[in-house]
Amino acid sequence: MMAREKEDYRENIEQLNRLFPEREMLTLPETMQILGYGSRNTVKKHLGAKIVNGRISKAAIARYMCG
């Protein structure tokens, strides 16, 4: 059985693709800007396991944005 896609995932990923069409991975400062976080530590607290070489995939951010 496949997991169900979260309700707003497609809208979130489409918005991220419009903002950053040329990349799949975003930097911590870009992620901070998107999520409205004021520090890298807050991003690391919420998405730490998803950080790879200082970047986070747009898919992981879109899922996180769904709540």
MDAnalysis code that builds the backbone (N, CA, C; Angstrom):
import MDAnalysis as mda
import numpy as np

u = mda.Universe.empty(201, n_residues=67, atom_resindex=np.repeat(np.arange(67), 3), trajectory=True)
u.add_TopologyAttr("name", ["N", "CA", "C"] * 67)
u.add_TopologyAttr("resid", np.arange(1, 68))
u.add_TopologyAttr("resname", ["MET", "MET", "ALA", "ARG", "GLU", "LYS", "GLU", "ASP", "TYR", "ARG", "GLU", "ASN", "ILE", "GLU", "GLN", "LEU", "ASN", "ARG", "LEU", "PHE", "PRO", "GLU", "ARG", "GLU", "MET", "LEU", "THR", "LEU", "PRO", "GLU", "THR", "MET", "GLN", "ILE", "LEU", "GLY", "TYR", "GLY", "SER", "ARG", "ASN", "THR", "VAL", "LYS", "LYS", "HIS", "LEU", "GLY", "ALA", "LYS", "ILE", "VAL", "ASN", "GLY", "ARG", "ILE", "SER", "LYS", "ALA", "ALA", "ILE", "ALA", "ARG", "TYR", "MET", "CYS", "GLY"])
u.atoms.positions = np.array([
    [0.837, -1.185, 0.000],
    [0.000, 0.000, 0.000],
    [0.879, 1.246, 0.000],
    [0.626, 2.145, -0.926],
    [1.421, 3.365, -1.029],
    [0.889, 4.431, -0.078],
    [1.799, 5.255, 0.411],
    [1.395, 6.357, 1.272],
    [0.649, 7.398, 0.436],
    [-0.335, 7.999, 1.046],
    [-1.113, 9.026, 0.365],
    [-0.340, 10.336, 0.358],
    [-0.410, 11.051, -0.751],
    [0.244, 12.348, -0.871],
    [-0.467, 13.346, 0.044],
    [0.292, 14.170, 0.728],
    [-0.313, 15.156, 1.617],
    [-1.103, 16.183, 0.801],
    [-2.123, 16.744, 1.441],
    [-3.118, 17.559, 0.750],
    [-2.552, 18.689, -0.104],
    [-1.650, 19.498, 0.416],
    [-1.144, 20.668, -0.307],
    [0.222, 20.444, -0.954],
    [0.673, 19.204, -0.980],
    [2.027, 18.927, -1.489],
    [2.228, 19.448, -2.914],
    [1.318, 19.123, -3.815],
    [1.503, 19.525, -5.220],
    [1.568, 21.033, -5.377],
    [0.705, 21.760, -4.677],
    [0.735, 23.225, -4.749],
    [2.053, 23.765, -4.206],
    [2.516, 23.187, -3.101],
    [3.780, 23.629, -2.508],
    [4.961, 23.374, -3.435],
    [5.035, 22.177, -4.021],
    [6.162, 21.853, -4.898],
    [6.115, 22.704, -6.162],
    [4.922, 22.982, -6.676],
    [4.802, 23.850, -7.852],
    [5.293, 25.259, -7.546],
    [4.954, 25.771, -6.378],
    [5.425, 27.105, -5.990],
    [6.943, 27.122, -5.856],
    [7.515, 26.113, -5.219],
    [8.967, 26.040, -5.088],
    [9.631, 25.914, -6.459],
    [9.020, 25.175, -7.372],
    [9.563, 25.051, -8.725],
    [9.508, 26.372, -9.483],
    [8.477, 27.175, -9.223],
    [8.411, 28.510, -9.848],
    [9.499, 29.428, -9.291],
    [9.715, 29.354, -7.982],
    [10.721, 30.217, -7.349],
    [12.146, 29.792, -7.689],
    [12.379, 28.490, -7.791],
    [13.718, 27.943, -8.011],
    [13.668, 26.879, -9.112],
    [13.422, 27.293, -10.359],
    [13.206, 26.308, -11.429],
    [14.445, 25.496, -11.802],
    [15.609, 26.017, -11.530],
    [16.836, 25.394, -12.022],
    [17.465, 24.398, -11.046],
    [16.896, 24.243, -9.839],
    [17.529, 23.385, -8.829],
    [16.538, 22.493, -8.119],
    [17.052, 21.375, -7.628],
    [16.251, 20.457, -6.810],
    [16.556, 20.616, -5.327],
    [17.735, 21.129, -4.996],
    [18.163, 21.287, -3.610],
    [18.335, 22.777, -3.317],
    [17.835, 23.218, -2.159],
    [17.925, 24.614, -1.759],
    [18.854, 24.763, -0.566],
    [19.468, 25.937, -0.461],
    [20.387, 26.216, 0.638],
    [19.601, 26.512, 1.912],
    [20.309, 26.521, 3.036],
    [19.651, 26.856, 4.305],
    [19.093, 28.283, 4.284],
    [19.837, 29.291, 3.788],
    [19.257, 30.642, 3.738],
    [17.990, 30.714, 2.862],
    [17.976, 30.000, 1.752],
    [16.774, 29.976, 0.906],
    [15.613, 29.321, 1.650],
    [15.903, 28.249, 2.363],
    [14.877, 27.557, 3.139],
    [14.362, 28.451, 4.261],
    [15.259, 29.180, 4.900],
    [14.861, 30.127, 5.946],
    [13.896, 31.165, 5.386],
    [14.205, 31.676, 4.199],
    [13.373, 32.691, 3.562],
    [11.987, 32.128, 3.244],
    [11.935, 30.938, 2.680],
    [10.661, 30.316, 2.300],
    [9.787, 30.067, 3.516],
    [10.380, 29.527, 4.575],
    [9.614, 29.146, 5.760],
    [9.433, 30.282, 6.758],
    [10.154, 31.395, 6.550],
    [10.038, 32.530, 7.451],
    [10.777, 32.343, 8.762],
    [11.779, 31.476, 8.761],
    [12.574, 31.238, 9.957],
    [13.718, 32.240, 10.034],
    [14.068, 32.646, 11.255],
    [15.100, 33.647, 11.451],
    [16.494, 33.099, 11.669],
    [16.625, 31.784, 11.790],
    [17.964, 31.239, 12.030],
    [18.134, 29.870, 11.389],
    [19.384, 29.553, 11.111],
    [19.722, 28.235, 10.572],
    [19.385, 27.143, 11.579],
    [19.555, 27.461, 12.862],
    [19.276, 26.466, 13.905],
    [17.811, 26.029, 13.891],
    [16.903, 26.950, 13.575],
    [15.486, 26.602, 13.516],
    [15.245, 25.643, 12.355],
    [15.872, 25.912, 11.211],
    [15.748, 24.999, 10.065],
    [16.304, 23.634, 10.441],
    [17.469, 23.618, 11.087],
    [18.093, 22.352, 11.480],
    [17.229, 21.593, 12.482],
    [16.568, 22.326, 13.374],
    [15.698, 21.696, 14.370],
    [14.526, 20.980, 13.698],
    [13.933, 21.614, 12.691],
    [12.740, 21.068, 12.050],
    [13.041, 20.143, 10.873],
    [14.132, 20.395, 10.161],
    [14.427, 19.628, 8.945],
    [15.827, 19.027, 8.969],
    [16.427, 18.930, 10.130],
    [17.810, 18.484, 10.257],
    [18.133, 17.173, 9.571],
    [17.254, 16.206, 9.684],
    [17.517, 14.898, 9.082],
    [17.472, 14.960, 7.559],
    [16.878, 16.006, 7.015],
    [16.736, 16.142, 5.564],
    [17.882, 16.932, 4.928],
    [18.779, 17.488, 5.736],
    [19.876, 18.311, 5.208],
    [20.989, 17.411, 4.681],
    [21.369, 17.633, 3.422],
    [22.438, 16.877, 2.773],
    [23.443, 17.881, 2.217],
    [24.650, 17.849, 2.737],
    [25.697, 18.784, 2.300],
    [25.224, 20.241, 2.331],
    [24.500, 20.607, 3.381],
    [24.055, 21.983, 3.558],
    [22.868, 22.380, 2.703],
    [22.218, 21.418, 2.092],
    [21.061, 21.711, 1.241],
    [19.899, 20.786, 1.580],
    [18.692, 21.244, 1.215],
    [17.480, 20.479, 1.481],
    [16.684, 20.379, 0.185],
    [16.151, 19.201, -0.103],
    [15.397, 19.029, -1.347],
    [14.081, 19.803, -1.293],
    [13.662, 20.275, -2.454],
    [12.379, 20.965, -2.545],
    [11.248, 20.031, -2.139],
    [11.367, 18.749, -2.437],
    [10.326, 17.784, -2.060],
    [10.188, 17.706, -0.542],
    [11.307, 17.680, 0.174],
    [11.268, 17.623, 1.643],
    [10.645, 18.901, 2.209],
    [10.986, 20.036, 1.627],
    [10.424, 21.310, 2.090],
    [8.922, 21.343, 1.821],
    [8.507, 20.896, 0.642],
    [7.085, 20.884, 0.283],
    [6.302, 19.993, 1.240],
    [6.850, 18.824, 1.584],
    [6.181, 17.927, 2.543],
    [6.073, 18.594, 3.912],
    [7.166, 19.225, 4.347],
    [7.172, 19.897, 5.645],
    [6.122, 21.013, 5.683],
    [5.991, 21.742, 4.584],
    [5.041, 22.849, 4.518],
    [3.595, 22.371, 4.654],
    [3.344, 21.093, 4.394],
    [1.997, 20.531, 4.508],
    [1.575, 20.326, 5.967],
    [2.577, 20.352, 6.855],
    [2.275, 20.168, 8.274],
    [2.348, 18.767, 8.753],
])
